[in-house]
Every structure is written in structure tokens, then in C-alpha cells.
Amino acid sequence: MLRGLLIPCAVAAVLLYFTSALGNLESGREGEDIRQLQEALHRGCVACYAAEGVYPPDLEYLKNHYGIQVDENRYTVYYSRFAQNLMPDVTVLENEP
């Protein structure tokens, strides 16, 4: 009788552990996606400064001239440039599903 309860409990524990691991994997991937987008934006700003001597005036300029792609359904990008010779402040936030 004890053995009959032990197997379903073990299976339930393994399934619980598996679903928890998948959830952690998914949250780690989302954080990595945001980090990669921020790095791409930073590299685009630096490339623009190196080529043109000024930082891009806005996000649209980066998209049009340096091939930056932003999934605007998934992310909101705040781009703020204080001066032409100062690195812009770029913040990437994930939109609510």
C-alpha cells in the first residue's frame, strides 16, 4: 500500500520540479533578450559617434541608419540625448503581456 502512494508522489514531485525549472529558464531568457537589445543600442550609438562625430539624435535615426530593430510590441525604449557629444541615456523596458 505504501508503495502505491510512493510512485504517484514521486511523479508529482518530478513534474513540479520540471515546471519550476522551465519557469526559471523562461525568466532568464527574457532578461537576456533585454540585455542584448540594450547592448545593440549602445553599439549603434558608439558606431554612429565613430562614423559621424555625434551621437544619434533619436531612436528612429538608429533604426534607419544603423539597422537597429526593436520589437515595439514587446519592448518600450526610452532614448534621451542631452548633447551631441554625450552618450544618450537608453532604457529598455518590457511591455506587459
N, C-alpha and C positions, 0 to 999 in steps of 0.2 A: 504494500500500500504506500509506503514512504517513497519507494522508487517511482511509483506512478505520479507522484506530485513533484518529484525532483526534476524530471525531464522537462515538463512544461515550464517550470520556474526558470530553469537554465536557459531554455529557448527564449523566454521573455526577457531575461537579463541580457542575453546576447543581442537581441533586437533593439532593446533600449540603448545599449552601448553603441550600436551601429548608427542609429538615428542621431544620437548625440554627436558622434564623430562627423557625420555628414553636415550637421548644422555648423559645427566649428570650421569645417573646411570651406563652406559657403561664405561665412563671415570673413574668413581670411582672404578669400579671393576678391571679395568686394573691396576690402581695404587695399589690396594690391592694385586693383584697377584704378582707384583714385590716385594712388601714389604714382602710377605710370603716367596718368594724364597730367598730373602736376609737373612731373619731370619733362614731359614732352612740351608743355607750355614754357617751362623755364629754358629748355634748349632752344626753342623757337625764338624767345626773346633775346637770348645771347647771340644766336645766329644773325638776327636782324641787326643787333648793335654792331657786330663784327663787320657785316656787309655794308651797312648804311650809315653807321656812326650815331644812330639814335635808336632808342627802343621803340617798338611798335606803338602807334597811337591808341589802338584798341584791339579787342579780341578779333573782330572781323578782319582786320589787316593781317593778323597772324594766320587766320584761316585761309584767306585769299592768296597770300604771297608765300607762305611757308608750310602749307599742306597740313596744318593742324586740323584734326577732326574731333568734334565734341558731340557725343550723343546727348542732345539737349533734352530728350525725354527722360534721360536717366540722371544727368548732372546739370547743376547750375554753376556757372563760372563767374566769379566777381573779379573784374580786371580794373585796376586803378593805377593810372600813371600820374605821378606827381610832376615830373620834369622829363625832358627828352633824354637827359644823361643819367637818370637814376632808374634802377631796376624797378619795374612796376610790381605792385602788390597783387598777387594772383591767388585766389582762394577757390577751391573746388569743393562743392557740397553735393551729396547725393540726394536726389529728389525722393519724396515719399512715394511708395508704390500705390 
